[in-house]
Amino acid sequence: QQATGRLRRQPSQKGTQPEARHPGGRLHGCCLPDPVRYHRRVRDPETARQLDANYKQKGREWERPAIMQIYDDGQVKHTQSIGIRIHGGASRSHMQKSFNIYARADYGVSKFDFNLFDGDLRSEYTGKKIKEFDSFMIRNGGNDASATRFRDKLNQALVADRDMLQQAMKPCIVFINGEYWGHYEITEKLSD
């Protein structure tokens, strides 16, 4: 096979990755569609251009509808129609992508009414528990994705006792179209 200069995800071979369609154990899991491959479906020559990689594209026009399921202990705990986009700066070029997940009325419900962080997240203004979200991230570890993968979470924990804003994070396993994509962090999306 000739190299094309582009990274391609190699198909998983039987026995090299978990065959389960959802995770078990104590980690949360998310099943998502595959937004990385959507560029093949763009057919309109007026709006489509030859792309060397669709993961470089940003903005609402690159958001795709999807259905997300959240599992805990092997049981479906939440199912919702969502919008999904690739997230990141330099980390967009990693094989394992980070994603922004959006709840919008366009997809049926404008909020995630699910406790993503086990009740540990509180409003900095009211002190009340935050139980619903407009959006959140599923992060691959960012610029630390190919090393320890916990640098961001460690830095958040180191400043937890200080009077400063922090992002909540929770580990999860991600499956896209039933295919294992690996360990991620469900991450609070800070917005104004």
Secondary structure by P-SEA (a helix, b strand, c coil): ccccccccccccccccccccccccccbbbbbbccccccccccccccccccccccccccccccbbbbbbbbbccccccbbbbbbbbbbbcccccccbbbbbbbbcccccccccccccccccccccccccccccccccccccccccccccccaaaaaaaaaccccbbbbbbbbbbbbccccccccccbbbbbcc
